[in-house]
Amino acid sequence: MTVYSGWQLNVYWKTGSSYFPLDGVQRISYDLVNDVEVKEECGSRYPMTLIEGLYGVTGTLERFYTGSGVWAEFIGAGGGNTALPWVSIKIYPNGSGSAVQPYIEIPGVKMNKTSVSHRPGANLMSESWSFIATGSIVIGTG
């Protein structure tokens, strides 16, 4: 599992034609999944072969709740009566300042689950989002 967190981390969100910064992100992690299955032969203790399954990406994004209205990505534009929108996530692990920085882009994303945490005292409400992506990741600089 790849995990990015820290003060230089910048995460961007794309629902239409352009990216916008996603504020309050504390951590983002993702797994590249091949769903490999072991196939056995009757009467043998050893696997006969390995069968590759569907390729995909799963992940989790943790952020402070900022009231920025991105919860609509979990219920769709019709308040739960329409399909979830497709989004893309772009991660700049070293920040996205004026210099050319490496990034990881995860296209073809749909949000799967959100969990919210409330704590007493001066702590901010936080949320954890899980997502699933259909495509492979893109690594670049820009």
N, C-alpha and C positions, 0 to 999 in steps of 0.2 A: 504494500500500500504506500503510495506517495502522499506525503503530508507537507503542506506549506502553511506556515504561520509566522507571525512576527510583525514588527512595526514597518518593514519595507514592503510587505505584501499588498498588492493592489489587485482587485477582482472587478472585472467588467461584465456586464449583462447585456445581451442583445435579444430583443423580442421582435423587432421589425428590421429596419435596414441599417441601424447604427447602434453602436455600443454606448452604454452609459455606466459610470462607476457605481458599484454596489457598496454602499457605506456600511460601516460597523462590522466588517468581516474580521473574525478572529482566527479562523482556521478553515482550510479546505483540504479534503483528502479524497483520493479516488483510487479505484482498483480497475485494472484491465483484466477482463474475464474471458477465458476461452471455453469454459464448461467442458473440459476434457473428461471422458468417461472411460473407466476400465472395463474391458470385456474379458470374461473368463472362459476357460475351456472346461467342460465337465470332467471331473476327476483329477484336475490339476490344481496345485496350490499357487501357480504362477499366472500372471495375466497373459492372455493371448495377444492382445493388442490394445492400443489406446485410440479412441475415436474422438476426434475434435468436434466440439459442439459450436454453438453460436458465439460469435465474438461480440463483446459489449463492454461498456464502461458503467460502473456504479460508483457513487460517491456520496459524501456528506459535506455540507457547508454550514459552518457555525458562525453566527453573527449576533451582535447586540440588536435588539429590536429598536428601530429608529422611527417607526411610523411612516416609512417611505412608500407604502402602498404596494409592495411587491407580493403581498399575500394573494393577490388576484391570480398569480401564476399557479396557485394550488386549486382554485375553484373555477377557473376559466372566466371569460368575459360575461357569460350569462349567469353567473352566480351558482355554478354547479350543474347547469343544464346544457352546457356546451363542452366541446372537447377542450382539453388542456392545450395551451399554446406551446409551440416549439420554441425553445430558447437556445442560445449558445453562451458558453461561459469562457471568458478569456482570463488567464491567471498570469500575472507578472510577479514572480517570486522575489525579484530584487527591486521592485518598484517600477513605476512607469514614467520616470522623469524625462527630461529633455534628451538625454543620451539614448542611443539605441539599446534596448533591453531585450533579453530573451523572454518569450512567453510560451504558454501552453494553452491551446484552444480546444475546448470540448464542444463540438457541434452536435445537433440532433438530440437535445436534452429535454426531458419532461420531468417535472417535479413529482415525487412519489409520496413523500410523507414529511410533515413538519411536527416538531415537538417544541413546546415552549416551557421555559423554566422561569419561575418567579422566586426571588429570594428576599428575605427581610433586610432592612437596613438600607445602606446606600448603594447596593448592587443593582445594576440595570437588569431589566428583563432580557433574557436571551432566547434565541431560537436556533434549532438545529434542523436543517433540511436534508433529506435524502433525495438523490436523483438517479435516473437511469438514462443512458445515452445509447443511441443506435450506431453511431459512427465511431471511427477511430480518432484518437487525439492528433492534433496538429502541433508541431513544434517549430517555432520560428523566432525571428527578431524584428523589432519594429517599435 
